[in-house]
Amino acid sequence: MSEKRSYVSPYRDRAAAATRETILRCATALFAEHGYARITVADIAASAGVAVRTVYASAGNKAEILDRIVDEAVAASGYRRTVEEISRTDSPEEALRLLARGTGAGNRSQETALTAVRQALPVHESGEDLWRRATEVYREALRAVAGHLHALGQLPPGLDPEQTADLLWLLFGPNSWHTLVHESGWSWEAAEELLHRTAVAAFARPA
């Protein structure tokens, strides 16, 4: 007798993906607004309009949901496109302008997800690892930019490429955007302009 072949339904796959997307979107909003510790899987299920068992089957437990949120935020941040654009320019000032624009757009588009992660850090069983996981690719992208600036012969006086990457993290990392936009009330556009001008000044060669 021939073995039965499993039937793969594209419709079912699309429906499952849509359900998972809804669950993650609702969880992100709830974590950001109310805090990771206060939200239960039942709360996420109610917000998404699904059964609790559907949340577990589709996205996992609360910690796994947060991991998925981090992964999707990283993937959607646009960091690859920004690094590729910078790698094609031979102007250090243009590279810094693109970096200000790209990191600003990434932080803005993933604002809710970043807030959800920040809310989770004090209560997460491994907050330090969570933050490292959320920002590791971000820092790698800044190292790539520092390497490109080094190849162009443009590093801040007295700094090597790794130290330059640390400076870029200070200027364009998520904490800088959070401080200016969320804590100090700057617009995203004004914050981008300030960080760009500050970076250009930091990279300027002494006369």
Residue pairs with C-beta under 8 A, 6 or more apart in sequence:
16 58
19 48
19 50
19 54
19 58
20 58
20 59
22 48
22 49
22 50
23 44
23 45
23 48
23 50
23 54
23 55
23 58
23 59
23 65
24 59
24 65
24 68
24 69
24 72
25 48
26 44
26 47
26 48
27 39
27 44
27 47
27 48
27 59
27 65
27 66
27 69
27 116
28 69
28 112
28 113
28 116
29 47
29 112
30 39
30 43
30 44
30 47
31 39
31 66
31 69
31 115
31 116
31 119
31 120
32 112
32 113
32 115
32 116
32 119
35 119
35 120
35 123
36 62
36 66
36 116
36 119
36 120
36 123
36 124
37 120
37 123
39 62
40 62
41 52
41 55
41 56
41 61
41 62
41 65
42 52
44 55
44 62
44 65
45 51
45 52
45 54
45 55
48 55
50 58
55 65
59 65
59 68
60 67
60 68
63 124
63 125
66 116
66 117
66 120
66 124
66 130
67 133
69 113
69 116
69 117
70 113
70 117
70 130
70 133
70 134
72 113
73 110
73 113
73 114
73 117
73 134
74 134
74 137
74 138
76 109
76 110
77 106
77 107
77 109
77 110
77 138
78 102
78 105
78 106
78 109
79 102
79 106
79 137
79 138
79 141
80 141
81 102
82 98
82 99
82 101
82 102
82 103
82 106
82 141
83 141
83 144
83 145
85 98
85 102
86 95
86 98
86 99
86 102
86 145
86 148
87 144
87 148
89 95
89 98
90 152
92 149
92 152
92 154
92 203
93 200
95 145
95 148
95 149
95 152
96 196
96 199
96 200
96 203
97 196
99 145
99 168
99 172
99 199
100 172
100 192
100 193
100 195
100 196
100 199
101 192
103 172
103 173
103 177
104 177
104 188
104 191
104 192
104 195
107 114
107 174
107 177
107 178
107 181
108 188
114 134
114 174
114 178
117 130
117 131
117 134
118 178
120 127
120 130
121 127
121 130
121 131
124 130
135 173
135 174
138 169
138 173
138 174
139 165
139 169
139 173
142 165
142 168
142 169
142 172
142 173
143 161
143 162
143 165
145 165
145 168
146 155
146 161
146 162
146 164
146 165
146 168
147 161
149 155
149 161
149 164
149 203
150 161
150 164
154 203
155 161
155 164
155 203
156 164
156 167
156 202
156 203
157 205
157 206
159 167
167 202
168 199
170 176
171 195
171 198
171 199
171 202
172 195
172 199
176 191
176 195
177 191
180 186
180 190
180 191
180 194
180 195
181 187
181 188
181 191
186 194
